[in-house]
Amino acid sequence: MFEILGAIQLAPFQSLAIRSHQLGPGIGGYRPKQLFALLSQVEQAKGHLLVSTACRCHGVITGLKRL
């Protein structure tokens, strides 16, 4: 799912994705390094963004617009 969401090409959006990892049964999370890398990508981006989080089986997409 992570690869699918990260590969979305839908003009005028730029797609950014972060992978979540299972921390326990029913609990997912992110490594701090991943969050800081995503923050850096968002700070450098302009215009419309699709920010996705996903594991192997499901994901969430949020649409944003940088001004």
HTML snippet that shows the backbone in 3Dmol.js (N, CA, C, O; Angstrom):
<script src="https://3Dmol.org/build/3Dmol-min.js"></script>
<div id="view" style="width:600px;height:400px;position:relative"></div>
<script>
const pdb = `
ATOM      1  N   MET A   1       0.826  -1.188   0.000  1.00  0.00           N
ATOM      2  CA  MET A   1       0.000   0.000   0.000  1.00  0.00           C
ATOM      3  C   MET A   1       0.877   1.262   0.000  1.00  0.00           C
ATOM      4  O   MET A   1       0.565   2.249  -0.666  1.00  0.00           O
ATOM      5  N   PHE A   2       1.971   1.206   0.756  1.00  0.00           N
ATOM      6  CA  PHE A   2       2.869   2.360   0.827  1.00  0.00           C
ATOM      7  C   PHE A   2       3.378   2.755  -0.559  1.00  0.00           C
ATOM      8  O   PHE A   2       3.383   3.935  -0.911  1.00  0.00           O
ATOM      9  N   GLU A   3       3.801   1.775  -1.332  1.00  0.00           N
ATOM     10  CA  GLU A   3       4.324   2.067  -2.671  1.00  0.00           C
ATOM     11  C   GLU A   3       3.238   2.626  -3.586  1.00  0.00           C
ATOM     12  O   GLU A   3       3.499   3.525  -4.385  1.00  0.00           O
ATOM     13  N   ILE A   4       2.033   2.100  -3.473  1.00  0.00           N
ATOM     14  CA  ILE A   4       0.919   2.568  -4.308  1.00  0.00           C
ATOM     15  C   ILE A   4       0.612   4.031  -4.015  1.00  0.00           C
ATOM     16  O   ILE A   4       0.484   4.833  -4.940  1.00  0.00           O
ATOM     17  N   LEU A   5       0.492   4.388  -2.737  1.00  0.00           N
ATOM     18  CA  LEU A   5       0.165   5.774  -2.384  1.00  0.00           C
ATOM     19  C   LEU A   5       1.295   6.729  -2.749  1.00  0.00           C
ATOM     20  O   LEU A   5       1.039   7.852  -3.185  1.00  0.00           O
ATOM     21  N   GLY A   6       2.531   6.299  -2.578  1.00  0.00           N
ATOM     22  CA  GLY A   6       3.670   7.148  -2.926  1.00  0.00           C
ATOM     23  C   GLY A   6       3.823   7.367  -4.419  1.00  0.00           C
ATOM     24  O   GLY A   6       4.453   8.335  -4.845  1.00  0.00           O
ATOM     25  N   ALA A   7       3.254   6.475  -5.218  1.00  0.00           N
ATOM     26  CA  ALA A   7       3.384   6.581  -6.674  1.00  0.00           C
ATOM     27  C   ALA A   7       2.208   7.299  -7.341  1.00  0.00           C
ATOM     28  O   ALA A   7       2.159   7.388  -8.568  1.00  0.00           O
ATOM     29  N   ILE A   8       1.278   7.802  -6.564  1.00  0.00           N
ATOM     30  CA  ILE A   8       0.126   8.499  -7.147  1.00  0.00           C
ATOM     31  C   ILE A   8       0.608   9.692  -7.958  1.00  0.00           C
ATOM     32  O   ILE A   8       1.409  10.497  -7.484  1.00  0.00           O
ATOM     33  N   GLN A   9       0.112   9.795  -9.182  1.00  0.00           N
ATOM     34  CA  GLN A   9       0.403  10.940 -10.040  1.00  0.00           C
ATOM     35  C   GLN A   9      -0.929  11.550 -10.447  1.00  0.00           C
ATOM     36  O   GLN A   9      -1.615  11.041 -11.333  1.00  0.00           O
ATOM     37  N   LEU A  10      -1.282  12.634  -9.795  1.00  0.00           N
ATOM     38  CA  LEU A  10      -2.561  13.285 -10.022  1.00  0.00           C
ATOM     39  C   LEU A  10      -2.331  14.790 -10.027  1.00  0.00           C
ATOM     40  O   LEU A  10      -2.253  15.425  -8.976  1.00  0.00           O
ATOM     41  N   ALA A  11      -2.224  15.348 -11.229  1.00  0.00           N
ATOM     42  CA  ALA A  11      -1.973  16.787 -11.340  1.00  0.00           C
ATOM     43  C   ALA A  11      -3.123  17.552 -10.691  1.00  0.00           C
ATOM     44  O   ALA A  11      -4.278  17.154 -10.842  1.00  0.00           O
ATOM     45  N   PRO A  12      -2.842  18.622  -9.985  1.00  0.00           N
ATOM     46  CA  PRO A  12      -1.563  19.300  -9.766  1.00  0.00           C
ATOM     47  C   PRO A  12      -0.864  18.875  -8.478  1.00  0.00           C
ATOM     48  O   PRO A  12      -0.021  19.618  -7.975  1.00  0.00           O
ATOM     49  N   PHE A  13      -1.188  17.702  -7.927  1.00  0.00           N
ATOM     50  CA  PHE A  13      -0.662  17.284  -6.638  1.00  0.00           C
ATOM     51  C   PHE A  13       0.715  16.632  -6.747  1.00  0.00           C
ATOM     52  O   PHE A  13       1.026  15.938  -7.714  1.00  0.00           O
ATOM     53  N   GLN A  14       1.527  16.882  -5.715  1.00  0.00           N
ATOM     54  CA  GLN A  14       2.772  16.153  -5.507  1.00  0.00           C
ATOM     55  C   GLN A  14       2.482  15.153  -4.393  1.00  0.00           C
ATOM     56  O   GLN A  14       1.924  15.533  -3.363  1.00  0.00           O
ATOM     57  N   SER A  15       2.841  13.908  -4.570  1.00  0.00           N
ATOM     58  CA  SER A  15       2.541  12.868  -3.595  1.00  0.00           C
ATOM     59  C   SER A  15       3.743  12.596  -2.689  1.00  0.00           C
ATOM     60  O   SER A  15       4.851  12.344  -3.163  1.00  0.00           O
ATOM     61  N   LEU A  16       3.503  12.652  -1.386  1.00  0.00           N
ATOM     62  CA  LEU A  16       4.519  12.326  -0.383  1.00  0.00           C
ATOM     63  C   LEU A  16       3.938  11.236   0.512  1.00  0.00           C
ATOM     64  O   LEU A  16       2.779  11.319   0.918  1.00  0.00           O
ATOM     65  N   ALA A  17       4.722  10.234   0.815  1.00  0.00           N
ATOM     66  CA  ALA A  17       4.214   9.122   1.619  1.00  0.00           C
ATOM     67  C   ALA A  17       5.205   8.750   2.709  1.00  0.00           C
ATOM     68  O   ALA A  17       6.419   8.843   2.530  1.00  0.00           O
ATOM     69  N   ILE A  18       4.662   8.331   3.834  1.00  0.00           N
ATOM     70  CA  ILE A  18       5.474   7.849   4.941  1.00  0.00           C
ATOM     71  C   ILE A  18       4.933   6.476   5.347  1.00  0.00           C
ATOM     72  O   ILE A  18       3.720   6.273   5.402  1.00  0.00           O
ATOM     73  N   ARG A  19       5.815   5.561   5.622  1.00  0.00           N
ATOM     74  CA  ARG A  19       5.423   4.193   5.960  1.00  0.00           C
ATOM     75  C   ARG A  19       5.262   4.053   7.469  1.00  0.00           C
ATOM     76  O   ARG A  19       6.124   4.475   8.239  1.00  0.00           O
ATOM     77  N   SER A  20       4.154   3.459   7.876  1.00  0.00           N
ATOM     78  CA  SER A  20       3.981   3.152   9.288  1.00  0.00           C
ATOM     79  C   SER A  20       4.404   1.708   9.539  1.00  0.00           C
ATOM     80  O   SER A  20       4.345   0.862   8.647  1.00  0.00           O
ATOM     81  N   HIS A  21       4.826   1.452  10.757  1.00  0.00           N
ATOM     82  CA  HIS A  21       5.295   0.121  11.144  1.00  0.00           C
ATOM     83  C   HIS A  21       4.482  -0.358  12.337  1.00  0.00           C
ATOM     84  O   HIS A  21       4.111   0.433  13.204  1.00  0.00           O
ATOM     85  N   GLN A  22       4.208  -1.648  12.376  1.00  0.00           N
ATOM     86  CA  GLN A  22       3.440  -2.212  13.472  1.00  0.00           C
ATOM     87  C   GLN A  22       4.292  -2.242  14.735  1.00  0.00           C
ATOM     88  O   GLN A  22       5.369  -2.836  14.772  1.00  0.00           O
ATOM     89  N   LEU A  23       3.772  -1.579  15.771  1.00  0.00           N
ATOM     90  CA  LEU A  23       4.456  -1.557  17.061  1.00  0.00           C
ATOM     91  C   LEU A  23       3.914  -2.629  17.995  1.00  0.00           C
ATOM     92  O   LEU A  23       4.589  -3.064  18.927  1.00  0.00           O
ATOM     93  N   GLY A  24       2.702  -3.037  17.729  1.00  0.00           N
ATOM     94  CA  GLY A  24       2.035  -4.068  18.513  1.00  0.00           C
ATOM     95  C   GLY A  24       0.714  -4.390  17.839  1.00  0.00           C
ATOM     96  O   GLY A  24       0.386  -3.775  16.824  1.00  0.00           O
ATOM     97  N   PRO A  25      -0.048  -5.327  18.362  1.00  0.00           N
ATOM     98  CA  PRO A  25      -1.331  -5.676  17.750  1.00  0.00           C
ATOM     99  C   PRO A  25      -2.266  -4.458  17.676  1.00  0.00           C
ATOM    100  O   PRO A  25      -2.672  -3.916  18.704  1.00  0.00           O
ATOM    101  N   GLY A  26      -2.593  -4.044  16.472  1.00  0.00           N
ATOM    102  CA  GLY A  26      -3.489  -2.909  16.278  1.00  0.00           C
ATOM    103  C   GLY A  26      -2.873  -1.543  16.521  1.00  0.00           C
ATOM    104  O   GLY A  26      -3.592  -0.544  16.552  1.00  0.00           O
ATOM    105  N   ILE A  27      -1.550  -1.474  16.695  1.00  0.00           N
ATOM    106  CA  ILE A  27      -0.877  -0.200  16.982  1.00  0.00           C
ATOM    107  C   ILE A  27       0.217   0.026  15.955  1.00  0.00           C
ATOM    108  O   ILE A  27       1.125  -0.793  15.810  1.00  0.00           O
ATOM    109  N   GLY A  28       0.126   1.138  15.248  1.00  0.00           N
ATOM    110  CA  GLY A  28       1.146   1.497  14.269  1.00  0.00           C
ATOM    111  C   GLY A  28       1.852   2.776  14.675  1.00  0.00           C
ATOM    112  O   GLY A  28       1.351   3.533  15.507  1.00  0.00           O
ATOM    113  N   GLY A  29       3.004   3.015  14.094  1.00  0.00           N
ATOM    114  CA  GLY A  29       3.743   4.231  14.419  1.00  0.00           C
ATOM    115  C   GLY A  29       4.813   4.521  13.386  1.00  0.00           C
ATOM    116  O   GLY A  29       4.982   3.785  12.414  1.00  0.00           O
ATOM    117  N   TYR A  30       5.537   5.615  13.617  1.00  0.00           N
ATOM    118  CA  TYR A  30       6.561   6.091  12.690  1.00  0.00           C
ATOM    119  C   TYR A  30       7.862   6.276  13.438  1.00  0.00           C
ATOM    120  O   TYR A  30       7.878   6.513  14.646  1.00  0.00           O
ATOM    121  N   ARG A  31       8.938   6.164  12.708  1.00  0.00           N
ATOM    122  CA  ARG A  31      10.249   6.467  13.277  1.00  0.00           C
ATOM    123  C   ARG A  31      10.461   7.981  13.169  1.00  0.00           C
ATOM    124  O   ARG A  31      10.104   8.578  12.153  1.00  0.00           O
ATOM    125  N   PRO A  32      11.040   8.614  14.205  1.00  0.00           N
ATOM    126  CA  PRO A  32      11.247  10.061  14.165  1.00  0.00           C
ATOM    127  C   PRO A  32      11.998  10.516  12.917  1.00  0.00           C
ATOM    128  O   PRO A  32      11.690  11.570  12.359  1.00  0.00           O
ATOM    129  N   LYS A  33      12.977   9.734  12.476  1.00  0.00           N
ATOM    130  CA  LYS A  33      13.743  10.086  11.282  1.00  0.00           C
ATOM    131  C   LYS A  33      12.815  10.242  10.073  1.00  0.00           C
ATOM    132  O   LYS A  33      13.005  11.145   9.258  1.00  0.00           O
ATOM    133  N   GLN A  34      11.809   9.359   9.957  1.00  0.00           N
ATOM    134  CA  GLN A  34      10.856   9.435   8.848  1.00  0.00           C
ATOM    135  C   GLN A  34      10.024  10.704   8.922  1.00  0.00           C
ATOM    136  O   GLN A  34       9.780  11.351   7.903  1.00  0.00           O
ATOM    137  N   LEU A  35       9.583  11.066  10.132  1.00  0.00           N
ATOM    138  CA  LEU A  35       8.761  12.270  10.282  1.00  0.00           C
ATOM    139  C   LEU A  35       9.549  13.534   9.945  1.00  0.00           C
ATOM    140  O   LEU A  35       9.017  14.438   9.300  1.00  0.00           O
ATOM    141  N   PHE A  36      10.803  13.606  10.372  1.00  0.00           N
ATOM    142  CA  PHE A  36      11.622  14.775  10.049  1.00  0.00           C
ATOM    143  C   PHE A  36      11.911  14.857   8.550  1.00  0.00           C
ATOM    144  O   PHE A  36      11.955  15.951   7.987  1.00  0.00           O
ATOM    145  N   ALA A  37      12.107  13.708   7.903  1.00  0.00           N
ATOM    146  CA  ALA A  37      12.310  13.706   6.448  1.00  0.00           C
ATOM    147  C   ALA A  37      11.046  14.187   5.736  1.00  0.00           C
ATOM    148  O   ALA A  37      11.133  14.949   4.774  1.00  0.00           O
ATOM    149  N   LEU A  38       9.882  13.753   6.195  1.00  0.00           N
ATOM    150  CA  LEU A  38       8.625  14.209   5.610  1.00  0.00           C
ATOM    151  C   LEU A  38       8.454  15.705   5.825  1.00  0.00           C
ATOM    152  O   LEU A  38       8.050  16.416   4.906  1.00  0.00           O
ATOM    153  N   LEU A  39       8.753  16.190   7.011  1.00  0.00           N
ATOM    154  CA  LEU A  39       8.668  17.623   7.297  1.00  0.00           C
ATOM    155  C   LEU A  39       9.540  18.419   6.336  1.00  0.00           C
ATOM    156  O   LEU A  39       9.107  19.446   5.812  1.00  0.00           O
ATOM    157  N   SER A  40      10.751  17.959   6.101  1.00  0.00           N
ATOM    158  CA  SER A  40      11.657  18.626   5.170  1.00  0.00           C
ATOM    159  C   SER A  40      11.069  18.671   3.760  1.00  0.00           C
ATOM    160  O   SER A  40      11.169  19.691   3.078  1.00  0.00           O
ATOM    161  N   GLN A  41      10.454  17.563   3.319  1.00  0.00           N
ATOM    162  CA  GLN A  41       9.842  17.525   1.991  1.00  0.00           C
ATOM    163  C   GLN A  41       8.668  18.495   1.898  1.00  0.00           C
ATOM    164  O   GLN A  41       8.505  19.180   0.888  1.00  0.00           O
ATOM    165  N   VAL A  42       7.859  18.556   2.937  1.00  0.00           N
ATOM    166  CA  VAL A  42       6.705  19.460   2.940  1.00  0.00           C
ATOM    167  C   VAL A  42       7.174  20.919   2.936  1.00  0.00           C
ATOM    168  O   VAL A  42       6.601  21.752   2.234  1.00  0.00           O
ATOM    169  N   GLU A  43       8.203  21.225   3.712  1.00  0.00           N
ATOM    170  CA  GLU A  43       8.728  22.590   3.760  1.00  0.00           C
ATOM    171  C   GLU A  43       9.263  23.044   2.405  1.00  0.00           C
ATOM    172  O   GLU A  43       9.162  24.225   2.073  1.00  0.00           O
ATOM    173  N   GLN A  44       9.824  22.140   1.623  1.00  0.00           N
ATOM    174  CA  GLN A  44      10.392  22.482   0.325  1.00  0.00           C
ATOM    175  C   GLN A  44       9.351  22.497  -0.786  1.00  0.00           C
ATOM    176  O   GLN A  44       9.593  23.056  -1.855  1.00  0.00           O
ATOM    177  N   ALA A  45       8.212  21.896  -0.546  1.00  0.00           N
ATOM    178  CA  ALA A  45       7.178  21.775  -1.580  1.00  0.00           C
ATOM    179  C   ALA A  45       6.395  23.073  -1.729  1.00  0.00           C
ATOM    180  O   ALA A  45       6.314  23.887  -0.809  1.00  0.00           O
ATOM    181  N   LYS A  46       5.832  23.237  -2.901  1.00  0.00           N
ATOM    182  CA  LYS A  46       4.947  24.371  -3.167  1.00  0.00           C
ATOM    183  C   LYS A  46       3.696  23.823  -3.829  1.00  0.00           C
ATOM    184  O   LYS A  46       3.738  22.808  -4.523  1.00  0.00           O
ATOM    185  N   GLY A  47       2.602  24.494  -3.610  1.00  0.00           N
ATOM    186  CA  GLY A  47       1.377  24.087  -4.278  1.00  0.00           C
ATOM    187  C   GLY A  47       0.636  22.989  -3.548  1.00  0.00           C
ATOM    188  O   GLY A  47       0.600  22.962  -2.317  1.00  0.00           O
ATOM    189  N   HIS A  48       0.048  22.087  -4.305  1.00  0.00           N
ATOM    190  CA  HIS A  48      -0.826  21.049  -3.781  1.00  0.00           C
ATOM    191  C   HIS A  48      -0.049  19.779  -3.430  1.00  0.00           C
ATOM    192  O   HIS A  48       0.819  19.337  -4.182  1.00  0.00           O
ATOM    193  N   LEU A  49      -0.380  19.205  -2.274  1.00  0.00           N
ATOM    194  CA  LEU A  49       0.289  17.996  -1.809  1.00  0.00           C
ATOM    195  C   LEU A  49      -0.732  16.928  -1.435  1.00  0.00           C
ATOM    196  O   LEU A  49      -1.823  17.239  -0.957  1.00  0.00           O
ATOM    197  N   LEU A  50      -0.375  15.691  -1.654  1.00  0.00           N
ATOM    198  CA  LEU A  50      -1.077  14.553  -1.086  1.00  0.00           C
ATOM    199  C   LEU A  50      -0.102  13.912  -0.112  1.00  0.00           C
ATOM    200  O   LEU A  50       0.901  13.333  -0.529  1.00  0.00           O
ATOM    201  N   VAL A  51      -0.384  14.010   1.173  1.00  0.00           N
ATOM    202  CA  VAL A  51       0.478  13.424   2.190  1.00  0.00           C
ATOM    203  C   VAL A  51      -0.198  12.143   2.658  1.00  0.00           C
ATOM    204  O   VAL A  51      -1.315  12.175   3.174  1.00  0.00           O
ATOM    205  N   SER A  52       0.482  11.022   2.475  1.00  0.00           N
ATOM    206  CA  SER A  52      -0.094   9.716   2.779  1.00  0.00           C
ATOM    207  C   SER A  52       0.695   9.016   3.867  1.00  0.00           C
ATOM    208  O   SER A  52       1.912   9.167   3.971  1.00  0.00           O
ATOM    209  N   THR A  53      -0.015   8.251   4.671  1.00  0.00           N
ATOM    210  CA  THR A  53       0.598   7.333   5.609  1.00  0.00           C
ATOM    211  C   THR A  53       0.033   5.959   5.301  1.00  0.00           C
ATOM    212  O   THR A  53      -1.157   5.822   5.015  1.00  0.00           O
ATOM    213  N   ALA A  54       0.874   4.948   5.357  1.00  0.00           N
ATOM    214  CA  ALA A  54       0.394   3.611   5.009  1.00  0.00           C
ATOM    215  C   ALA A  54       1.270   2.531   5.609  1.00  0.00           C
ATOM    216  O   ALA A  54       2.458   2.728   5.868  1.00  0.00           O
ATOM    217  N   CYS A  55       0.648   1.390   5.821  1.00  0.00           N
ATOM    218  CA  CYS A  55       1.371   0.170   6.154  1.00  0.00           C
ATOM    219  C   CYS A  55       1.157  -0.790   4.983  1.00  0.00           C
ATOM    220  O   CYS A  55       0.884  -0.345   3.869  1.00  0.00           O
ATOM    221  N   ARG A  56       1.275  -2.072   5.212  1.00  0.00           N
ATOM    222  CA  ARG A  56       1.077  -3.025   4.116  1.00  0.00           C
ATOM    223  C   ARG A  56      -0.390  -3.172   3.713  1.00  0.00           C
ATOM    224  O   ARG A  56      -0.677  -3.483   2.557  1.00  0.00           O
ATOM    225  N   CYS A  57      -1.330  -2.954   4.649  1.00  0.00           N
ATOM    226  CA  CYS A  57      -2.729  -3.289   4.362  1.00  0.00           C
ATOM    227  C   CYS A  57      -3.677  -2.107   4.226  1.00  0.00           C
ATOM    228  O   CYS A  57      -4.754  -2.268   3.652  1.00  0.00           O
ATOM    229  N   HIS A  58      -3.330  -0.937   4.725  1.00  0.00           N
ATOM    230  CA  HIS A  58      -4.237   0.202   4.597  1.00  0.00           C
ATOM    231  C   HIS A  58      -3.454   1.510   4.677  1.00  0.00           C
ATOM    232  O   HIS A  58      -2.299   1.538   5.104  1.00  0.00           O
ATOM    233  N   GLY A  59      -4.117   2.600   4.250  1.00  0.00           N
ATOM    234  CA  GLY A  59      -3.465   3.895   4.264  1.00  0.00           C
ATOM    235  C   GLY A  59      -4.472   5.024   4.376  1.00  0.00           C
ATOM    236  O   GLY A  59      -5.680   4.817   4.265  1.00  0.00           O
ATOM    237  N   VAL A  60      -3.948   6.226   4.598  1.00  0.00           N
ATOM    238  CA  VAL A  60      -4.742   7.437   4.721  1.00  0.00           C
ATOM    239  C   VAL A  60      -4.071   8.508   3.878  1.00  0.00           C
ATOM    240  O   VAL A  60      -2.849   8.651   3.903  1.00  0.00           O
ATOM    241  N   ILE A  61      -4.880   9.268   3.125  1.00  0.00           N
ATOM    242  CA  ILE A  61      -4.357  10.359   2.291  1.00  0.00           C
ATOM    243  C   ILE A  61      -4.971  11.664   2.782  1.00  0.00           C
ATOM    244  O   ILE A  61      -6.173  11.737   3.037  1.00  0.00           O
ATOM    245  N   THR A  62      -4.136  12.694   2.911  1.00  0.00           N
ATOM    246  CA  THR A  62      -4.605  14.027   3.269  1.00  0.00           C
ATOM    247  C   THR A  62      -4.163  14.998   2.185  1.00  0.00           C
ATOM    248  O   THR A  62      -2.987  15.021   1.822  1.00  0.00           O
ATOM    249  N   GLY A  63      -5.073  15.790   1.669  1.00  0.00           N
ATOM    250  CA  GLY A  63      -4.751  16.806   0.670  1.00  0.00           C
ATOM    251  C   GLY A  63      -4.425  18.129   1.344  1.00  0.00           C
ATOM    252  O   GLY A  63      -5.149  18.568   2.238  1.00  0.00           O
ATOM    253  N   LEU A  64      -3.337  18.770   0.918  1.00  0.00           N
ATOM    254  CA  LEU A  64      -2.881  20.037   1.481  1.00  0.00           C
ATOM    255  C   LEU A  64      -2.542  21.000   0.352  1.00  0.00           C
ATOM    256  O   LEU A  64      -2.259  20.587  -0.773  1.00  0.00           O
ATOM    257  N   LYS A  65      -2.574  22.275   0.667  1.00  0.00           N
ATOM    258  CA  LYS A  65      -2.111  23.294  -0.267  1.00  0.00           C
ATOM    259  C   LYS A  65      -1.138  24.211   0.449  1.00  0.00           C
ATOM    260  O   LYS A  65      -1.499  24.879   1.419  1.00  0.00           O
ATOM    261  N   ARG A  66       0.103  24.241  -0.034  1.00  0.00           N
ATOM    262  CA  ARG A  66       1.128  25.141   0.509  1.00  0.00           C
ATOM    263  C   ARG A  66       1.003  26.478  -0.174  1.00  0.00           C
ATOM    264  O   ARG A  66       0.900  26.545  -1.399  1.00  0.00           O
ATOM    265  N   LEU A  67       1.010  27.528   0.588  1.00  0.00           N
ATOM    266  CA  LEU A  67       0.930  28.880   0.019  1.00  0.00           C
ATOM    267  C   LEU A  67       2.278  29.513  -0.065  1.00  0.00           C
ATOM    268  O   LEU A  67       2.399  30.650  -0.519  1.00  0.00           O
TER     269      LEU A  67
END
`;
const viewer = $3Dmol.createViewer("view");
viewer.addModel(pdb, "pdb");
viewer.setStyle({}, {cartoon: {color: "spectrum"}});
viewer.zoomTo();
viewer.render();
</script>
